[in-house]
Amino acid sequence: MWYLSVICGALLRVIEQVNLRSADYLGFLEKGQLPPARLTLTSFEQQLVLEGQPQYVTVLCILFTAYGYNFQQAALMSIAVLAGRPASS
């Protein structure tokens, strides 16, 4: 079940990155400029080290709370329920 730790760690990092990038992204839009490609809000590469071994995960933001993962040639999908936001039924 160690892979669950990798996926959860990658998700937490991506949520932080989305928040940081969103502020920059909106800053460009408010100035009437197109944001540079490096400020993508949909694809994130993560590297986590678990038991001394680097693990590489690609996280794709599919919807606001839906994430896809490419990890060790396997594709996974999750729905994140973030604190303070009610889950939709």
C-alpha positions in Angstrom: 0.0 0.0 0.0 3.0 2.3 -0.2 1.8 3.6 -3.5 -1.1 5.2 -1.7 1.4 7.4 0.2 2.9 8.5 -3.1 -0.5 9.4 -4.6 -1.6 11.3 -1.5 1.7 13.2 -1.3 1.5 14.1 -5.0 -2.1 15.3 -4.6 -1.2 17.5 -1.6 1.7 19.1 -3.5 -0.5 19.7 -6.6 -3.3 21.4 -4.6 -0.6 23.7 -3.2 0.8 24.4 -6.7 -2.7 25.1 -8.1 -3.3 27.7 -5.4 0.0 29.4 -6.1 -0.3 29.2 -9.9 -3.9 30.5 -9.8 -2.8 33.7 -8.2 -0.1 34.3 -10.9 -2.5 33.2 -13.7 -5.2 35.7 -12.6 -2.5 38.4 -12.2 -1.7 38.0 -15.9 -5.4 38.0 -16.9 -6.1 41.1 -14.9 -3.3 42.9 -16.8 -4.9 41.9 -20.1 -2.0 39.5 -20.8 -2.0 35.8 -21.8 -0.4 33.7 -19.1 2.8 31.9 -20.2 2.6 28.2 -20.9 4.6 27.4 -17.7 1.6 28.4 -15.7 -0.6 25.5 -16.7 -3.3 24.6 -14.2 -3.9 21.2 -15.7 -0.7 19.1 -15.7 1.9 18.7 -12.9 5.0 16.5 -12.6 5.8 15.4 -9.1 8.8 13.5 -7.7 8.6 12.0 -4.3 11.2 9.9 -2.5 9.9 6.9 -0.7 12.3 4.6 1.2 15.2 6.1 -0.7 13.6 5.5 -4.1 12.4 8.4 -6.3 8.8 7.9 -7.5 7.6 10.0 -10.4 3.9 10.9 -10.7 2.1 13.0 -13.4 -1.0 14.5 -12.0 -3.7 15.9 -14.3 -6.5 18.2 -13.0 -9.5 17.0 -14.9 -12.2 19.0 -13.1 -12.1 21.2 -10.0 -11.8 18.3 -7.6 -11.1 15.4 -10.0 -7.5 14.3 -10.6 -5.9 11.7 -12.8 -2.6 10.1 -12.1 0.0 8.4 -14.2 2.2 6.4 -11.9 4.5 3.5 -12.8 2.7 3.0 -16.1 -0.7 2.8 -14.4 -3.5 5.3 -14.7 -5.6 6.2 -11.7 -8.3 8.7 -10.9 -9.5 10.3 -7.7 -12.0 12.8 -6.4 -10.7 15.1 -3.8 -13.0 16.4 -1.1 -11.3 19.5 0.3 -11.9 20.7 3.8 -14.5 23.5 4.0 -16.2 22.5 0.7 -19.3 20.3 0.8 -19.2 17.2 -1.3 -21.8 17.3 -4.1 -24.3 14.5 -4.3 
